[in-house]
Amino acid sequence: MHTDATDPREQLRAAGLRVTAPRVAVLDAVAARPHSDADQVAVTVREALGSVSTQAVYDVLRACVNAAILRRIEPAGSAALYETRIGDNHHHLVCRRCGTVVDVDCVVGSAPCLEPVDDHGFTIDEAEVVFWGLCPTCRS
């Protein structure tokens, strides 16, 4: 049987989580607006479902991050942001002025920051790189 990996119900089931309306609404909200903070997600969820507590949204976000359905990023000076793109170790560009965040698929060129000189005995499985600058809109 073929399952759609982007179907929130299938994602929840595959992660061993119960399928609930708030969980589906949160996953739909993050998929529709990647790099949203919890408050933005809560607004979207309330538009879809009506009354849902902020705590319920935070609980769903935490459960989905812990189940590796969502990724949480925390650019300096920003609230935690959530996205559905997981497992590929992509990076981000952040606008210093407006806070726009976009994905960067791959870091190319000389990258000493991706392989530390001394790993202190760690097995490294991810590197997080955030590029900062001004987006095209803020530059003009």
PASEBA-1860 file (N, C-alpha, C; in nm, 3 decimals):
! residues 140
1> MHTDATDP> 0.083/-0.118/0.000/0.000/0.000/0.000/0.088/0.125/0.000 ~ 0.061/0.215/-0.093/0.138/0.339/-0.103/0.080/0.444/-0.008 ~ 0.168/0.510/0.070/0.121/0.619/0.156/0.192/0.746/0.116 ~ 0.121/0.855/0.122/0.177/0.985/0.087/0.255/1.039/0.206 ~ 0.386/1.056/0.190/0.472/1.101/0.301/0.437/1.242/0.346 ~ 0.368/1.318/0.261/0.332/1.454/0.301/0.194/1.460/0.366 ~ 0.123/1.348/0.372/-0.006/1.346/0.439/0.017/1.346/0.589 ~ -0.030/1.451/0.659/-0.003/1.459/0.803/-0.056/1.340/0.882
9> REQLRAAG> -0.167/1.284/0.840/-0.221/1.168/0.912/-0.124/1.049/0.904 ~ -0.070/1.027/0.783/0.026/0.917/0.767/0.155/0.945/0.843 ~ 0.199/1.071/0.842/0.320/1.106/0.917/0.301/1.079/1.065 ~ 0.188/1.117/1.118/0.160/1.095/1.261/0.156/0.946/1.292 ~ 0.085/0.871/1.211/0.076/0.726/1.233/0.215/0.661/1.227 ~ 0.293/0.700/1.126/0.427/0.642/1.109/0.517/0.673/1.228 ~ 0.492/0.788/1.294/0.572/0.826/1.410/0.516/0.769/1.540 ~ 0.406/0.696/1.530/0.346/0.637/1.650/0.264/0.736/1.731
17> LRVTAPRV> 0.222/0.846/1.668/0.141/0.946/1.737/-0.005/0.931/1.694 ~ -0.093/0.959/1.789/-0.236/0.956/1.756/-0.268/1.067/1.657 ~ -0.359/1.039/1.568/-0.406/1.139/1.472/-0.518/1.218/1.539 ~ -0.493/1.347/1.563/-0.595/1.435/1.621/-0.609/1.557/1.533 ~ -0.722/1.623/1.543/-0.745/1.744/1.462/-0.640/1.851/1.489 ~ -0.604/1.879/1.616/-0.500/1.980/1.638/-0.365/1.942/1.577 ~ -0.327/1.816/1.585/-0.199/1.773/1.527/-0.200/1.789/1.376 ~ -0.308/1.747/1.312/-0.318/1.761/1.167/-0.317/1.909/1.129
25> AVLDAVAA> -0.389/1.992/1.204/-0.395/2.135/1.174/-0.259/2.202/1.191 ~ -0.184/2.162/1.292/-0.050/2.218/1.313/0.041/2.179/1.198 ~ 0.040/2.053/1.158/0.125/2.010/1.047/0.086/2.079/0.918 ~ -0.044/2.095/0.894/-0.090/2.168/0.776/-0.043/2.313/0.780 ~ -0.050/2.376/0.897/-0.011/2.516/0.911/0.138/2.535/0.884 ~ 0.220/2.446/0.937/0.364/2.458/0.916/0.399/2.428/0.771 ~ 0.332/2.332/0.711/0.358/2.300/0.569/0.321/2.418/0.480 ~ 0.213/2.487/0.515/0.168/2.600/0.434/0.258/2.722/0.450
33> RPHSDADQ> 0.317/2.739/0.570/0.403/2.854/0.597/0.528/2.808/0.672 ~ 0.624/2.752/0.598/0.748/2.709/0.665/0.816/2.827/0.734 ~ 0.889/2.796/0.839/0.962/2.895/0.919/0.868/2.984/0.998 ~ 0.751/2.930/1.036/0.657/3.002/1.121/0.694/2.979/1.267 ~ 0.666/3.081/1.350/0.682/3.061/1.493/0.552/3.005/1.551 ~ 0.554/2.969/1.678/0.438/2.905/1.740/0.315/2.994/1.738 ~ 0.333/3.125/1.755/0.219/3.216/1.752/0.154/3.219/1.613 ~ 0.236/3.221/1.508/0.182/3.218/1.372/0.109/3.087/1.347
41> VAVTVREA> 0.166/2.978/1.394/0.102/2.847/1.378/-0.032/2.847/1.451 ~ -0.035/2.901/1.573/-0.158/2.903/1.652/-0.269/2.981/1.582 ~ -0.236/3.094/1.521/-0.335/3.174/1.449/-0.395/3.092/1.335 ~ -0.310/3.025/1.259/-0.356/2.944/1.146/-0.440/2.826/1.193 ~ -0.399/2.763/1.302/-0.474/2.649/1.356/-0.612/2.696/1.404 ~ -0.617/2.810/1.470/-0.747/2.862/1.517/-0.839/2.897/1.400 ~ -0.781/2.946/1.290/-0.863/2.974/1.171/-0.924/2.845/1.117 ~ -0.852/2.735/1.130/-0.900/2.607/1.078/-0.995/2.536/1.174
49> LGSVSTQA> -0.966/2.545/1.305/-1.040/2.462/1.401/-1.127/2.540/1.499 ~ -1.109/2.669/1.506/-1.177/2.745/1.611/-1.089/2.755/1.733 ~ -1.144/2.734/1.848/-1.072/2.753/1.974/-0.973/2.640/2.001 ~ -0.845/2.675/2.002/-0.738/2.582/2.039/-0.642/2.662/2.126 ~ -0.605/2.608/2.240/-0.518/2.683/2.331/-0.377/2.693/2.276 ~ -0.310/2.800/2.314/-0.170/2.818/2.275/-0.086/2.704/2.329 ~ -0.115/2.660/2.452/-0.041/2.549/2.511/-0.057/2.422/2.429 ~ -0.177/2.398/2.377/-0.200/2.279/2.294/-0.114/2.285/2.168
57> VYDVLRAC> -0.103/2.404/2.108/-0.019/2.420/1.989/0.127/2.392/2.023 ~ 0.175/2.450/2.135/0.313/2.423/2.178/0.335/2.274/2.203 ~ 0.237/2.208/2.266/0.251/2.065/2.294/0.260/1.984/2.164 ~ 0.177/2.019/2.066/0.182/1.949/1.936/0.315/1.974/1.867 ~ 0.360/2.100/1.866/0.490/2.131/1.803/0.602/2.050/1.869 ~ 0.604/2.046/2.001/0.708/1.972/2.074/0.702/1.824/2.039 ~ 0.582/1.766/2.040/0.567/1.623/2.009/0.613/1.593/1.866 ~ 0.581/1.682/1.773/0.619/1.659/1.633/0.768/1.678/1.610
65> VNAAILRR> 0.831/1.770/1.682/0.976/1.784/1.674/1.042/1.659/1.733 ~ 0.994/1.615/1.850/1.050/1.496/1.914/1.033/1.371/1.829 ~ 0.926/1.366/1.749/0.900/1.252/1.661/0.966/1.268/1.524 ~ 1.042/1.377/1.506/1.112/1.405/1.380/1.017/1.424/1.263 ~ 0.899/1.479/1.289/0.806/1.516/1.182/0.829/1.662/1.145 ~ 0.866/1.742/1.243/0.897/1.884/1.223/1.039/1.911/1.269 ~ 1.097/2.015/1.214/1.229/2.063/1.257/1.211/2.200/1.320 ~ 1.280/2.221/1.430/1.278/2.348/1.501/1.413/2.416/1.478
73> IEPAGSAA> 1.410/2.540/1.433/1.534/2.617/1.418/1.522/2.741/1.505 ~ 1.635/2.791/1.550/1.635/2.907/1.638/1.741/3.008/1.596 ~ 1.712/3.085/1.490/1.808/3.190/1.453/1.824/3.291/1.567 ~ 1.945/3.339/1.586/1.972/3.434/1.695/1.874/3.551/1.690 ~ 1.819/3.586/1.805/1.729/3.699/1.814/1.589/3.671/1.765 ~ 1.558/3.547/1.734/1.428/3.510/1.680/1.361/3.408/1.770 ~ 1.230/3.405/1.766/1.158/3.295/1.831/1.190/3.167/1.756 ~ 1.167/3.054/1.820/1.185/2.926/1.752/1.092/2.922/1.631
81> LYETRIGD> 1.144/2.869/1.522/1.068/2.857/1.397/1.057/2.710/1.361 ~ 0.949/2.675/1.293/0.922/2.535/1.262/0.907/2.515/1.112 ~ 0.953/2.398/1.066/0.942/2.364/0.925/0.922/2.214/0.911 ~ 0.865/2.176/0.797/0.841/2.034/0.771/0.959/1.968/0.701 ~ 1.052/2.045/0.653/1.168/1.990/0.581/1.267/1.936/0.684 ~ 1.279/1.805/0.689/1.362/1.740/0.791/1.458/1.642/0.726 ~ 1.562/1.606/0.798/1.647/1.496/0.760/1.747/1.520/0.649 ~ 1.758/1.643/0.600/1.852/1.664/0.490/1.965/1.761/0.526
89> NHHHLVCR> 1.970/1.807/0.649/2.076/1.895/0.696/2.092/2.019/0.608 ~ 1.979/2.075/0.562/1.987/2.200/0.486/2.011/2.316/0.582 ~ 2.038/2.430/0.527/2.073/2.548/0.607/1.975/2.661/0.575 ~ 2.001/2.780/0.632/1.907/2.890/0.617/1.975/3.023/0.592 ~ 1.906/3.108/0.516/1.941/3.249/0.499/1.840/3.329/0.580 ~ 1.886/3.427/0.659/1.796/3.508/0.740/1.822/3.655/0.710 ~ 1.714/3.730/0.682/1.728/3.874/0.659/1.737/3.945/0.794 ~ 1.842/4.024/0.808/1.864/4.099/0.933/1.755/4.203/0.959
97> RCGTVVDV> 1.692/4.252/0.854/1.595/4.360/0.872/1.453/4.308/0.894 ~ 1.405/4.224/0.803/1.264/4.182/0.812/1.245/4.044/0.873 ~ 1.353/3.967/0.886/1.344/3.835/0.947/1.303/3.723/0.854 ~ 1.290/3.752/0.724/1.257/3.647/0.628/1.360/3.535/0.637 ~ 1.313/3.411/0.633/1.401/3.294/0.638/1.375/3.211/0.514 ~ 1.482/3.172/0.446/1.470/3.083/0.330/1.570/2.969/0.343 ~ 1.538/2.858/0.280/1.625/2.740/0.285/1.742/2.754/0.189 ~ 1.855/2.696/0.228/1.972/2.682/0.143/1.999/2.532/0.133
105> DCVVGSAP> 1.992/2.479/0.012/2.003/2.335/-0.005/2.138/2.278/0.034 ~ 2.244/2.345/-0.004/2.376/2.286/0.018/2.478/2.397/0.033 ~ 2.572/2.375/0.118/2.683/2.468/0.132/2.794/2.419/0.042 ~ 2.846/2.508/-0.042/2.950/2.469/-0.137/3.077/2.549/-0.108 ~ 3.185/2.505/-0.167/3.312/2.573/-0.149/3.384/2.526/-0.024 ~ 3.485/2.601/0.014/3.564/2.567/0.132/3.479/2.585/0.256 ~ 3.467/2.483/0.336/3.379/2.489/0.452/3.443/2.429/0.576 ~ 3.544/2.494/0.630/3.605/2.437/0.749/3.508/2.431/0.868
113> CLEPVDDH> 3.404/2.514/0.866/3.311/2.513/0.979/3.223/2.388/0.980 ~ 3.222/2.312/0.871/3.140/2.192/0.868/3.212/2.069/0.921 ~ 3.343/2.077/0.932/3.420/1.970/0.991/3.515/2.031/1.094 ~ 3.481/2.019/1.221/3.565/2.081/1.323/3.705/2.020/1.327 ~ 3.802/2.102/1.359/3.939/2.055/1.372/3.947/1.947/1.479 ~ 3.874/1.966/1.590/3.871/1.869/1.699/3.726/1.836/1.728 ~ 3.686/1.712/1.709/3.547/1.673/1.733/3.521/1.635/1.879 ~ 3.623/1.642/1.964/3.611/1.614/2.107/3.545/1.480/2.136
121> GFTIDEAE> 3.561/1.384/2.043/3.506/1.251/2.061/3.361/1.235/2.018 ~ 3.301/1.342/1.968/3.162/1.335/1.923/3.153/1.264/1.789 ~ 3.043/1.195/1.766/3.006/1.149/1.634/2.913/1.255/1.578 ~ 2.957/1.329/1.481/2.882/1.443/1.429/2.788/1.396/1.320 ~ 2.660/1.432/1.333/2.562/1.391/1.232/2.489/1.509/1.170 ~ 2.521/1.629/1.212/2.454/1.746/1.156/2.538/1.871/1.181 ~ 2.534/1.961/1.086/2.595/2.093/1.103/2.488/2.196/1.075 ~ 2.479/2.297/1.158/2.379/2.402/1.138/2.451/2.530/1.100
129> VVFWGLCP> 2.419/2.579/0.982/2.480/2.702/0.932/2.368/2.800/0.904 ~ 2.382/2.921/0.954/2.285/3.027/0.926/2.359/3.141/0.860 ~ 2.312/3.179/0.742/2.368/3.293/0.671/2.281/3.414/0.701 ~ 2.343/3.528/0.729/2.271/3.651/0.761/2.300/3.756/0.655 ~ 2.202/3.836/0.623/2.220/3.943/0.526/2.088/4.017/0.507 ~ 2.074/4.083/0.393/1.951/4.154/0.360/1.885/4.088/0.240 ~ 1.756/4.063/0.251/1.681/4.004/0.140/1.667/4.107/0.028 ~ 1.628/4.065/-0.091/1.615/4.159/-0.204/1.518/4.274/-0.174
137> TCRS> 1.409/4.248/-0.106/1.313/4.353/-0.074/1.373/4.458/0.018 ~ 1.443/4.415/0.121/1.503/4.509/0.217/1.622/4.583/0.158 ~ 1.689/4.524/0.060/1.803/4.590/-0.006/1.758/4.706/-0.092 ~ 1.637/4.697/-0.148/1.595/4.800/-0.244/1.528/4.920/-0.178
END
